[in-house]
Amino acid sequence: MLDFLKRNHLLSGILISSVTIVILFVFIISLDLYYHKKLSRSAGLNWQGYRGRVVGEKKKNEIRIVLLGGSCAFGYGALPEVSISSHLEKKLNVLMKANNIEISVVNLAYNNESAVCYKSTLKSYECLNPDIILLYSGYNDSSPGFSYYRDENQCFRNSQIIFRLTGYMPILPLAIKEKYFKLRYGDIGMGYKEDEVWGVIERVFSFDLVDKEVLDKKGKLEDAQLEEAAIKSYIGYIDDIFQLCLDKDRGFIFIRQPWTGKSVFPNRMQERLRHHLKKYEGIDKFIYVNLLNIFQKQKPKEFFVDGLHLTGKGNERVADALTKPMISMILKAFLNNGEEKL
């Protein structure tokens, strides 16, 4: 064999190159999986691109729920086991144990995701075959220009070429970038703030700058026109999700997020959405949950990391508020047992 390869230099070169490429590929994948595991305790994603454990094929006695939303639904600032999805999964499983039903809650939320991203996210994860779509929405659409002009291609998963082609979400680029930030600035957060390359990315996703820059490119609108266009756009995105649920015979639970900001636009937008969603009342597989004032009488430091994102205790408070309506939907729409067993 060696003599043959010596006589065939081209073939031996191809073979050596192929082996080298395979070894390099295996090394990179192994390193990427290592960082997936290492970062899973912080803000990392699993290899399928969502937070928490990788769920397999749905079991016969399993009801699978997926959570959509931005950084508040993701659980930014809190460990994975104290996110909304984790708290909710634990509470639902305790209550459904007597019915021999297993509940899984998959966290498909991600930082900066807004209404324009939700439909494509569901399509990317159709393989999960969810029974209920849980949408925790509001903050990331609170700027009229951001919610109206943002492009679907700016959504996190849509911008990941490898994920779109293979379904595998590499995390090594993020790990390398943050390692670089740590070495250069001494602090990862400072790197995100100071680095020029990341500064360009932040300009794209900045609430204030998106309004000004995009308006210059697409023509100026009066404030009232922009707000009306943004509200209609937002309602359209949410309606698309509900129609998708109807087509797939899935449950849909919309959650109005707590709002602690001073801007009146988010509240006006949510009130318009609430009025629009009233036409779906009476459908067993639809529930609207209003958490606007859930923290109104609470101590902010106890429930908020930074005035916006929730602590583990804040996430549990949200999960507590969602438990009863979700059990009601599961019993009525999936088990046909009515509400008397609550």
C-alpha positions in Angstrom: 0.0 0.0 0.0 2.8 2.4 0.9 4.7 1.6 -2.3 1.5 2.3 -4.3 1.1 5.7 -2.6 4.8 6.5 -3.2 4.3 5.9 -6.9 1.0 7.9 -7.0 2.0 11.3 -5.6 -1.3 12.9 -6.6 -3.4 10.2 -4.9 -1.2 10.3 -1.8 -1.5 14.1 -1.6 -5.3 13.9 -1.9 -5.5 11.2 0.8 -3.2 13.2 3.2 -5.2 16.4 2.6 -8.5 14.5 3.2 -7.3 13.0 6.4 -6.0 16.4 7.6 -9.4 18.0 6.9 -11.3 15.3 8.7 -9.0 15.5 11.8 -9.4 19.3 11.8 -13.1 19.1 11.4 -13.4 16.6 14.3 -11.2 18.8 16.4 -13.3 21.9 15.7 -16.6 20.1 16.4 -15.2 18.6 19.6 -14.0 22.1 20.8 -17.3 23.6 19.9 -19.2 20.9 21.9 -16.9 21.6 24.8 -17.8 25.2 24.8 -21.5 24.4 24.4 -21.2 22.5 27.7 -19.0 25.1 29.4 -21.2 28.0 28.6 -24.5 26.2 29.2 -24.5 27.5 32.7 -24.5 31.1 31.7 -26.0 32.5 28.5 -24.9 29.6 26.3 -27.1 27.7 23.9 -27.1 23.9 23.2 -26.0 22.6 19.8 -29.5 22.9 18.5 -29.5 26.6 19.2 -31.8 27.0 22.2 -31.2 27.3 26.0 -31.4 24.3 28.2 -31.1 20.5 27.6 -31.7 19.1 24.1 -35.1 17.4 24.0 -35.5 14.3 21.9 -38.5 12.9 20.1 -41.7 13.7 21.8 -43.1 10.9 23.9 -46.6 9.6 23.7 -47.6 10.9 27.1 -45.8 14.2 26.7 -47.2 17.7 26.1 -44.5 19.9 24.7 -44.5 23.7 25.1 -42.2 26.1 23.4 -41.5 29.6 24.7 -40.9 32.5 22.3 -39.6 35.9 23.3 -36.6 38.1 23.8 -34.0 38.4 26.6 -36.6 38.4 29.4 -38.1 35.1 28.2 -34.6 33.8 27.6 -33.7 34.5 31.2 -30.8 37.0 30.7 -29.0 37.6 34.0 -30.3 34.4 35.6 -29.1 30.8 35.4 -31.0 28.4 33.1 -32.5 26.4 36.0 -34.3 29.6 37.3 -35.5 30.9 34.0 -39.3 31.1 33.3 -39.3 28.0 31.2 -37.5 25.9 33.9 -39.8 27.1 36.7 -42.8 26.5 34.6 -41.8 23.0 33.6 -41.2 21.9 37.2 -44.6 23.4 38.4 -46.6 21.9 35.5 -45.1 18.4 36.0 -45.9 18.4 39.7 -49.5 19.3 38.9 -49.9 16.9 35.9 -48.2 13.9 37.6 -51.6 12.4 38.6 -52.7 12.5 35.0 -49.6 10.6 33.9 -48.7 13.4 31.6 -45.1 14.7 31.2 -44.6 18.4 30.4 -41.6 19.8 28.6 -41.0 23.5 28.1 -38.4 24.4 25.5 -36.9 27.8 25.7 -36.7 29.2 22.1 -36.4 32.8 23.2 -33.2 34.8 22.6 -31.8 38.2 23.3 -33.0 41.0 21.0 -35.6 38.8 19.4 -38.8 40.7 18.5 -42.1 39.9 16.9 -40.7 39.7 13.4 -38.5 36.7 14.4 -41.1 34.4 16.0 -42.7 32.8 12.9 -39.3 31.9 11.4 -38.2 30.5 14.8 -41.1 28.2 14.9 -40.4 27.0 11.3 -36.8 26.3 12.3 -37.9 24.1 15.1 -40.9 22.4 13.5 -39.1 19.1 14.4 -39.9 19.7 18.1 -43.6 19.2 17.2 -44.9 21.5 20.0 -48.5 21.3 21.4 -48.6 24.8 22.8 -46.9 28.0 21.8 -46.2 30.4 24.7 -45.4 33.9 23.6 -43.9 36.4 26.1 -43.8 39.6 24.2 -43.6 43.4 24.4 -40.2 44.8 25.4 -38.4 44.3 22.2 -41.1 46.0 20.2 -41.4 49.0 22.4 -39.7 51.3 19.9 -41.9 52.2 16.9 -39.0 52.3 14.5 -37.5 49.1 15.7 -40.6 47.1 15.6 -41.7 48.4 12.2 -38.4 48.5 10.2 -36.5 45.5 11.6 -35.8 42.9 9.0 -36.3 39.1 9.5 -32.7 38.5 8.4 -31.5 40.4 11.5 -33.0 37.7 13.7 -30.3 35.7 15.5 -30.9 32.2 14.0 -31.6 33.6 10.5 -28.2 35.2 10.6 -26.4 31.9 11.4 -25.5 30.3 8.0 -24.3 27.0 9.5 -27.5 26.7 11.6 -29.7 27.4 8.6 -27.9 24.8 6.5 -27.4 22.0 9.0 -29.5 22.7 12.1 -26.3 22.8 14.2 -25.6 26.0 16.1 -21.9 26.6 16.6 -20.8 28.5 19.7 -17.1 28.6 19.2 -17.2 32.0 17.4 -18.9 33.5 20.4 -16.5 31.9 22.8 -13.5 33.2 20.8 -14.9 36.7 20.6 -15.6 36.8 24.4 -12.2 35.4 25.1 -10.7 38.2 23.0 -12.8 40.8 24.8 -11.6 39.3 28.1 -7.9 39.6 27.1 -8.1 43.0 25.5 -10.5 44.8 27.8 -10.3 42.7 31.0 -14.0 42.4 31.0 -16.4 40.8 28.5 -19.1 43.4 29.1 -16.6 46.2 28.4 -15.6 44.5 25.2 -19.1 44.5 23.9 -19.3 48.2 24.8 -16.0 49.4 23.4 -15.0 47.1 20.5 -15.5 48.9 17.2 -16.6 45.8 15.3 -19.3 45.0 17.9 -20.2 48.7 18.0 -21.3 48.4 14.3 -23.5 45.4 15.3 -25.0 47.4 18.2 -25.9 50.2 15.9 -28.0 47.8 13.9 -29.8 46.5 16.9 -29.9 49.8 18.9 -33.5 51.0 19.6 -32.6 54.7 19.3 -30.2 54.5 16.3 -32.4 52.2 14.2 -35.2 54.8 14.3 -33.0 57.5 13.0 -30.9 55.6 10.4 -33.7 53.6 8.8 -35.9 56.6 8.6 -33.2 58.4 6.6 -33.1 55.5 4.2 -36.7 54.7 3.8 -38.2 58.2 4.0 -39.4 60.1 7.0 -42.7 59.5 8.6 -44.5 61.6 11.1 -44.5 60.2 14.6 -48.2 59.4 14.5 -47.8 57.6 11.2 -44.8 55.6 12.4 -46.6 54.5 15.6 -49.7 53.4 13.7 -47.5 51.5 11.1 -45.6 49.9 14.0 -48.7 48.8 15.8 -50.3 47.3 12.7 -47.0 45.5 11.9 -46.8 44.1 15.4 -50.4 42.9 15.5 -49.8 41.3 12.1 -46.8 39.3 13.3 -48.7 38.1 16.4 -51.7 37.2 14.3 -49.4 35.1 12.0 -48.4 33.0 15.0 -51.9 32.4 16.0 -53.0 31.4 12.5 -50.0 29.0 12.4 -51.3 27.5 15.7 -54.8 27.1 14.3 -53.4 25.4 11.1 -51.4 23.0 13.2 -54.1 22.5 15.9 -51.8 23.9 18.6 -52.5 25.9 21.7 -51.5 29.6 21.8 -50.9 31.6 25.0 -50.0 35.2 24.6 -48.5 36.9 27.7 -48.4 40.6 28.0 -45.1 41.4 29.8 -44.8 43.5 32.9 -44.0 47.1 31.9 -42.0 49.4 34.2 -41.0 52.0 31.6 -42.4 55.5 31.2 -43.1 55.4 27.4 -46.8 55.2 26.6 -46.4 53.7 23.2 -45.9 50.1 24.4 -49.1 50.2 26.5 -51.0 51.7 23.5 -49.7 48.9 21.3 -50.6 46.2 23.7 -54.1 47.6 24.2 -54.7 47.5 20.5 -53.4 43.9 20.3 -55.7 42.9 23.2 -58.7 44.4 21.4 -57.6 42.5 18.2 -57.2 39.2 20.1 -60.7 39.4 21.6 -62.1 37.8 18.5 -60.4 34.5 19.5 -61.9 34.4 23.0 -63.9 31.2 23.5 -61.4 29.0 21.7 -60.1 26.3 24.0 -56.6 26.5 22.6 -56.2 30.2 23.1 -55.5 32.2 26.3 -54.5 35.8 26.8 -52.6 36.4 30.1 -52.0 40.0 31.3 -49.0 40.3 33.6 -48.7 44.1 33.2 -49.1 44.9 36.9 -47.7 41.7 38.4 -44.8 43.5 40.1 -46.5 46.8 40.8 -46.6 46.3 44.5 -43.4 44.4 44.9 -39.8 45.5 45.7 -38.0 46.0 42.4 -34.6 44.8 43.7 -36.1 41.5 44.7 -37.5 40.6 41.3 -35.3 42.6 38.8 -31.7 42.2 37.9 -31.5 45.6 36.1 -35.0 47.0 36.2 -36.0 45.0 33.1 -34.6 41.5 33.3 -35.9 39.3 36.1 -34.1 37.5 38.9 -34.8 33.8 39.5 -37.4 34.9 42.0 -39.0 37.2 39.4 -39.0 34.4 36.8 -40.7 32.1 39.3 -43.4 34.8 40.0 -44.1 34.9 36.3 -44.2 31.0 36.1 -46.7 31.0 39.1 -49.0 33.4 37.3 -48.9 31.2 34.1 -49.4 27.8 35.8 -53.2 27.9 36.4 -54.2 29.2 32.8 -51.8 26.6 31.3 -53.2 23.8 33.3 -56.7 24.9 32.4 -55.8 24.8 28.7 -54.1 21.4 29.0 -57.1 19.8 30.8 -59.8 21.4 28.5 -58.1 21.3 25.1 -55.8 18.3 25.4 -57.3 16.0 28.0 -61.0 17.0 27.8 -61.4 16.9 31.5 -62.7 20.4 32.1 -61.6 22.8 34.8 -63.1 21.0 37.8 -59.8 19.1 38.4 -57.8 22.3 39.0 
